[in-house]
Amino acid sequence: MQITFLGANHEVTGSCHYLNVAGKNILIDCGMEQGTDVYENQSIPVNPVEVDYVLLTHAHIDHSGLIPLLYVNGFRGQIYTTEATCDLCNIMLRDSAHIQMFEAEWRNRKAKRSGYAEFVPLYDMEAVEAVLKHFVPCEYDTQIALDDGITIRFTDVGHLLGSASIEIWVKENSFSKKIVFSGDIGNLERPLIRNPKYIKEADYVIMESTYGNRIHKAVPNYEVELANIIKRTFDRGGNVVIPAFAVGRTQEMLYYIQKIKRGNLVPEYADFEVYVDSPLAVEATNIFNRNIDNCFDEEALEMIRKGINPIKFPGLKLSITSSDSKAINYSNNSKVIISASGMCEAGRIRHHLKHNLWRPESTILFVGYQSTATLGRALLDGAKQVKLFAETIEVRAEITTLDGVSGHADKNGLIQWLQAFEKKPKKVFVVHGEDSVCEEFAECLRTEYNYNVEAPYTGATYDLISNECLVVGNTQKKERRKNKPKRTNEVYERLLAAGRRLMAVIAHNQHGANKDLAKFADQIDALSDKWDR
């Protein structure tokens, strides 16, 4: 009965944890790194074909984004998650594949001219289509017998539509343990979705610490603050450009603007237009509307009962095609533009930044966390110039934030979530926070609240029966290189993965009928003869 920490250890993105319990191999999340990869993450310690289950806390790509790659490498198990997360992954993983395929096409056009090797995406749309068939939708608050000796339950954690903490009960030989993975713990009193639900008992807790050293400011009147930003920008004749995650933050911004419109808080520009320039955000908004009953909070439900759609209003324009997107910047009228990605690393937002960063009359409004080494973080940190599409852009626009708008609980919220356990867990593992934050939050829990706490590094392995550390993990940071090496051997890596899967299939058929095994061997020999050249 062991846990190994694979990703988002002393880092914020790339969440992945491996459980070997009751004879089964289970991953909790399988996320993609975003921004700087500080540590060399430990690979999954078993062949992907041997992974029995993936349990997914929520749909954000830093938690779900490598599930299709897991499939490419041989995984054929089931992925358990909430119903809304299944819906969101259906669009978010497709979008991830689309971005990678588009990037590969763009890079390879340049590579041909420069003589570089081919760039291959981590996975394509075919892999996404295939792995989506392995998702199993689950209801909140319902215990599910996953396998012999393993029971799970998803509990609403208030971070994103469908987000959950995962409770896991394990029986192995004569030992019984309960393990709780917090997932990303939501901030309190956010629009649309419910507050985090608390859990009463656990032997081991694995919890995030994104804002483990920060206290959010007192909740402001977001409608008034946003209205003020819109007014002063429009008075200058500029645009308000909001980089926003397509899922969650975009819908929250629509909620606040709907309240601004209904309250006539910007009377001088009462008919102002708002563009949502993200096909993914449009699809996500439709999914929000389909999950009203099991995910929305009481305030949003009350609006709906009165016939008011909380995320729709006059002047809302949905941009789907590339032509729609380009047309936004042809208009001279002041407007609000909400576009993805939220950290400005990809997507249509980069085009809107190119058209607005150099304009002192415009405003770039950040409404979410900006990871280290992303364009969004650079702008917030005061960059005077940035490069977009190989062009240097002067930063003259107003750069500001809507303070307090966060999908993550602050330090007090994290501690409140942990203290809801009626009895202190045997150990608390602190993950999903920048290096110094993990250490600071762990030390706070240890010295001020008397918890047994570890902030594990990637590769760290713990025995959950003896409560002992078996492997310390990798404490060495990656060497920072000015130019990242290009991915040139991805196809060969896929071939190696296929070979490992073949060996696993052979092992699974060890006791098959001799006639079937002989036929299988002949097929392998024929394939080997074809490629042995």
Disulfide bonds with the S-S distance in Angstrom:
none
